[in-house]
Amino acid sequence: MTVLTIDEIKAKVAPIAEKYKISKIWLFGSYARGEADENSDIDLAYELDENILEFYLLFDEFKKNLEISLQIPVSIMSLDNIEKSRLPRIKEVKQNFGKESIVLV
């Protein structure tokens, strides 16, 4: 797999976020830290302003469209889940999110 630049990711994510009415998307993880390699997935977090139920009904379609456009597996979670989770893995994400995340949309 190819390693994309942040600008390439932003250009591919923005129209999909607009289609699904997502107010904000952040990039985090290895891509945001500049440590991505050919085996890295793309870690995204999102925030919704409205249509929450409608979005969750379309979540799988949204994720599939991101992966088709990016041609890289995507791991995506809501900002709310990051902030409220007690799972050890998500707590680690939460600790690093503020310093490593990059706003894409």
N, C-alpha and C positions, 0 to 999 in steps of 0.2 A: 504494500500500500504506500501511497505517496503521503508525505507530511505536508499539510497545508499551512499557509501563513495565516495569521490572525485576520488580515484583510480579506483573504479568500474565504475564510469561514464566515466572516461578517457579511460578505456579499451574497453568500448562499443561504444564510440563516434569515436575513432580514425579510425577504419576500414571503417566506414560509410563516414567519412570526406574524406578519401583517395579515396573511390569509386567515390565520386562526385567532386573530385579535389578542395577541399576547403583548402586554404592555412593556415587559422588560425581559431580556435574556442575558445571562452572564456566562462567560467561558471561565472555567477553572480547571484545576488539575495540571497534568503534564503540558498540555498545549499552552495554558496561560503562563506557566513557569518557563516556557521555552525549552522544555526537556522532552518533548514528544519525539518518538521514533516511529518506524514503519509498523510497529505492533500496538501503538497507542490508540485508545478510543478517544472520542471527544466528549468531555464532561460539560454539561450545560445545566444551568438552573434557570427557572422561569418564575415570573410573577404575573398574576392575572388581576385585572381591575374589575372585570365583569364576565358574565356568561360562564361561570365556573362549571356548572353542571354540564352545559353544552360542550365545553372543552373536554371534560373528562370522558364524555361519550366518544369523542374524536381523538383521544390521546394516542391510541395505537396508530391511527392514520397519520397523525402529526409526526410521530417518531419515525415511521416508515418513510415519509416524505423527506425528513431531514437526512436519513441514512442514504436514500437514493441520490439526493442532491450532493451530499458531501462525499459519498463513496467510502465512508469510514463508519464503523459502528459508533453509535451515540449512547451515552449514559445520561439520562435526564431526570431531574427531580425538581419539585417545587421549592422555592425559597422558604416557604412555610414549613415544609418537612425538614429542611436543613436546620432551621432555627429551633424546632420543637423536638426533634428526635433525640432519644436517649441511647440509640445504638452506638457502640464504640466506633465503628467505621464512619458513621455520619458525624459523630462528635469531632473526629479528626478533620473532616471536611469543614465543619463549622469553624473550628479554630483557625484554619488556614484561609477560609473563604475571603475574609475582609482584606487580607494583604495580597492575595494572588488573583482574585477574580477580576475579569475585564468585562465591561459592559459592551455587548454586541448590538443590542437594540434598546 
